[in-house]
Structures are given as structure tokens and as C-alpha cells.
Amino acid sequence: MSISLSPHREAFLDELRRENASPHTLRNYGIDLREFCEFFEGGTEPDLTAMRMWLSSLYERGLAVPSIRRKLASVRTFFQYLMREGAVRSNPAKLLSTPKMPKRLPNVPGAEQTNRLLDEVAEGKLDRPFPERDRAVFEVLYGCGLRVSELSGLNLSDIDRAERVLRVRGKGRKERMVPYGSKADAALEAWLEARRAKPGEQAVFVNHRGGRLSDRAMRSLVKLYSMLLAGDSSLHPHALRHAFATHLLADGADLRSIQELLGHAQLSTTQRYTQVALTDLMRVYDQAHPLGRKAED
């Protein structure tokens, strides 16, 4: 049975737009499904054998496991749509094995390193056009543990300035309430006073044209400051989210509370921070305790 997937892909993306899917979600689905449709263009309806060939091609391209998992999830959702529309008779993507994520601990900057960087950002050591905005980006990323897409998506109406609480839309458009502290409050107040946006723009963080600051621009901003102030070009916004969780755990916060603050659907996702904390604890033990140090010659 022959089938042209590309028209169905566009209809599927239109359905996601009507359901108010985030721009980040639409972009990822668009990229993943365009590549998938191109692989099968002009061929027969994808069966399990053909799907395994497609999955194998992703490995051959050297894609990382998280990228392959995301693409497979996109295709599975697409096939659910195709079945609802009667375009295909089965969902072979369900029969493909999902590659397991490598058990790798996140790279987390220490509390002293993180606070030193934020202090230097606040001091305005770099000659930047919007220092108040840049400081607020760092303070909210670290002070609230937000994903960069969540920070980019914040609107003015999402800030409860009296209660110091943010309404955050996370993965799957799920909303959660996240408190913020005095440093983030001072940084936000300074930025909101300096903020210049185009008429009708509701984004909290805007660019030089007065429009919403994209998550890509935020990543570049964090990398720039980290490289020039800390000499570390590898630091990214998600590292500040990791730092938020790890430092809370180290100071006695319970896992359930951290799970709520981060917006994790599963507690197991949050539990990896206990491994990070244990690794740090063992390093301190090895360095400081007489029984932890190797015997000297």
C-alpha cells in the first residue's frame, strides 16, 4: 500500500497548533517528522522492517540517544494521528525498542562557583546593552530552576510580584507555581523598570527589537557570560537548573518538594540528584578524612 506521509505531516502539525502546542514542541515535531517523511518518500507504507531500517539510520548518523528517543516519540505520536485519520492500519513505531538513556550524572557547578558567576553578572563587568535583563535571566534560571524554554515563555501576567511566585508552563503545557527569592526579585524589578517592549508584547524577557527573547538567544547569553567571566564555555542554562536542584538537596530540601519545583512527572527523574550529592560527599570524604586519603610513600 503506497502512502504519501508529507501531507499528513502538515495536517498533524496544524492540529498541534490548534491545541496550542508550544513553539518549541512544534519546531521539534517539524524537524523530526520532515526527516522521517523524507526517508520514506515514494515508498510503501512503513512496516516494522522498514521502521527498523529508519531507526538504524539514526544510529548510523551518530545521533545521541536523547535525540533518537525524541525522534521515536515524535513518530509514535504521528502514527497515532494517522491511525485516527484512517491513513494507516497499524502503528509499527510502537513495536520499536526505545534506546535506554546512558546512566550519566549531570555536570553541576558548585554553589560557590555559581554564586561567584551570578555576582559578577550583577556587577555589570561586561559592556552589554541590557545588563538588567541579563542579570534577571541568570537569577531566575538559578533561583527557580526553570528550563530555558519555560523562562523564554514567561509572560508579564505570570509574575505575582506581591507573593513572589511565577506561573510556569512546562512540558506538555502543564502549569506549576514556583516561588522566587529576594535576589531574583531585585533583579526582576530592575529589569521590569528598564524593559522596553513593542506594543502589546507580553513576554517578560525581550530582545533589542522589543519582541520575545528566544530560548536560543538565552543559551547564547549564558554561554557568553560564562566564557568571558568564568572561562567556561561549556556552562549552559540547564546546568543552572541542575545546580538549583543539587544545592537545594544539599541544604536539606526533600525530593518531593524539588520534584514539584522542577516540574518532573516522575520522582525517579529527580532522584538522580541524590547521586550527584553522594558523589560530591564522597569527594569531600576522600580529600578530608584520614581514612579516605591514599597512603603516602
Buried (B, 14 or more C-beta within 10 A) or exposed (E): EEBEBEEBBBEBBEEBEEEEBBBBBEEBBBEBBBBBBEBBEEEEBBEEEBBBEBBEEBEEEEBEBEBBBBBBBBBBBBBBBBEEEEBBEBBBBEEBEEBEEEEEEBEBBEEEBBBBBBEBBBEEEEEBEBBBBBBBBBBBBBBBBBBBBBBBBBEEEBBEEEEBBBBBBBBEEEEBEBEBEEBBBBBBEBBBEEBEBEEEBEBBBBBEEBEBBBBEBBBEBBBBBBEEBBEBEEBBBBBBBBBBBBBBBBEEBEBEEBBEBBBBEEEEEBBBBEEBBEEBEEEEEEEEEEEEEEEEE
